[in-house]
Amino acid sequence: MTADSEACTSLLELIDLMQAARWPSRKSVAISSPTERVLRVPNNRGGMARCAAPKILMLDYDKDQPDPNHWSLELQGDTLVLMVGPAKLSELRQGIVDIAAGKGDYAIDSADTGDDSDTCLWFWWLPEGRAV
């Protein structure tokens, strides 16, 4: 995951609203496909490695989730469904803060193992220069 400054600001505002809301919430966010230049940041075989890019991120926050570390990441067609509990929503927020600050190269997942499983969400900085 990476985002430009405007997207980071919007995502942070969304997460802040979700955390402040009284009830569980769900929001769809449009996702753009990464460019070759973006894929080179994680050295994704020079931007040539296989890449799946869903069109929608469905962020589902169940603030009443008994497990605050609940994390479920599942691809459903063109939609990436991310279900999180309170602690994981805070980690997601920090990841977006880090992207905005040009940091990354780490992942969060259900077990916080940082391995390369299908449930990891990796954070990467956006390449410098023009928007991508």
C-alpha positions in Angstrom: 0.0 0.0 0.0 1.1 3.5 -0.8 -0.7 6.8 -1.4 0.0 10.3 -2.3 -0.3 13.1 0.2 -4.0 13.9 -0.6 -5.0 10.2 -0.3 -3.1 9.8 3.0 -4.9 12.8 4.4 -8.3 11.5 3.3 -7.6 8.0 4.7 -6.5 9.4 8.0 -9.7 11.5 8.2 -11.7 8.4 7.4 -10.0 6.4 10.1 -10.4 9.2 12.7 -14.1 9.3 11.9 -14.4 5.5 12.2 -12.6 5.5 15.5 -14.8 8.4 16.9 -18.1 6.9 15.7 -20.4 5.3 18.2 -21.2 2.4 15.9 -19.3 -0.1 13.7 -18.7 1.3 10.2 -17.8 0.2 6.7 -16.5 2.4 3.9 -15.5 1.7 0.3 -12.4 3.4 -1.1 -11.4 3.5 -4.8 -8.0 2.0 -5.5 -5.8 2.8 -8.5 -3.5 0.3 -10.1 0.2 0.8 -9.2 2.5 2.1 -11.9 5.7 0.3 -12.8 7.5 3.2 -11.0 5.6 2.5 -7.8 6.2 -1.2 -8.0 10.0 -0.6 -8.2 9.9 0.8 -4.6 9.7 -2.6 -3.0 12.0 -3.9 -5.8 9.1 -5.9 -7.2 11.4 -7.5 -9.8 12.0 -4.1 -11.3 8.2 -3.6 -11.5 7.8 -6.8 -13.5 6.5 -9.2 -10.8 2.9 -10.3 -11.0 0.6 -7.8 -9.2 -3.0 -8.0 -8.3 -4.7 -4.6 -8.0 -8.3 -4.6 -6.8 -10.5 -1.6 -7.7 -12.1 -1.1 -4.3 -10.9 -1.3 -0.7 -13.8 -2.1 1.7 -12.7 -1.1 5.2 -14.9 -2.7 7.7 -14.4 -1.6 11.3 -16.2 -3.5 14.0 -15.4 -1.5 17.1 -17.4 -4.0 19.2 -15.1 -6.9 18.0 -14.2 -8.9 21.1 -10.6 -9.3 19.7 -9.1 -5.9 19.4 -6.4 -7.4 17.1 -8.9 -8.9 14.7 -7.6 -8.7 11.1 -9.1 -10.3 8.0 -7.9 -9.4 4.5 -9.7 -11.1 1.7 -10.0 -10.5 -2.1 -13.6 -10.8 -3.3 -13.6 -10.2 -7.0 -12.4 -6.6 -7.6 -12.9 -5.7 -3.9 -10.3 -6.1 -1.2 -12.2 -6.5 2.1 -10.2 -5.5 5.2 -12.0 -6.2 8.5 -10.3 -4.9 11.6 -10.7 -4.5 15.3 -9.7 -1.4 17.3 -6.0 -2.2 17.7 -5.5 -3.1 14.1 -7.3 0.0 12.9 -4.8 2.0 14.9 -1.9 0.1 13.3 -3.4 0.8 9.9 -3.6 4.5 10.7 0.0 4.5 11.8 1.0 2.8 8.5 -0.7 5.6 6.6 1.1 8.2 8.8 4.3 6.4 7.9 3.6 6.4 4.2 2.9 10.2 4.3 6.3 10.6 6.1 8.1 8.6 3.4 8.5 5.5 5.5 7.6 1.8 4.9 9.0 -1.6 4.1 7.0 -3.4 6.8 3.7 -5.2 7.0 0.8 -5.8 9.4 -1.3 -8.9 9.5 -3.5 -11.0 11.8 -0.6 -12.6 13.6 1.8 -9.6 13.4 4.4 -12.0 12.1 5.4 -9.8 9.3 5.7 -12.8 7.0 4.7 -12.9 3.4 1.3 -14.5 3.8 -1.8 -13.6 1.9 -3.2 -11.6 4.9 -0.3 -9.1 5.1 -0.7 -5.5 4.1 2.7 -4.0 3.2 3.4 -0.3 3.5 5.7 1.5 1.0 6.7 5.1 0.5 5.6 6.8 -2.7 8.4 7.5 -5.2 9.6 11.1 -5.2 8.8 13.3 -8.0 5.5 13.6 -10.0 2.4 12.0 -8.7 1.9 8.4 -9.8 
